[in-house]
């Protein structure tokens, strides 16, 4: 009887381990709530990077809080502002961004209900400063602090070790301001006329 109970316990443990899946974080730039790994921006415009977490189940009671560090190319990009999503009613007291180092440290929490499914975490608005490709990377917040939990579940579980933070990394391609179609048409007409005049002079 004891052996049967032992095997039942092991089977239930394995089943619950299989049911648990690590949360997945990702970036969205076009506002559709789906993952984008790259985005094409125009020099002088602003863009919004939204960080999401998905695949959060309720086995651990849902997600109560999150924290992440962002690093960006401060030659091509500068942070204008950030807005923690209203789901997270308690923003971190030390949330910050530093354009001189290209770093953002953010966290938010909701102590009243664990969040499950797909949840938006934050919107970060950037200004584009220079042409080129800029990387926006995401990493664990304060990994050097053993007792700090960035992504924490309602039952106290720490998701940080299970999350692949690099999954949210993205490339932002900043290009020069394109000429509008009427200007291109006018330009091609002027080039054509100048060629026509030259051939007439000869």
Order of alpha helices (4+ residues) and beta strands (2+ residues): alpha-beta-beta-beta-beta-beta-beta-beta-beta-beta-beta-beta-beta-alpha
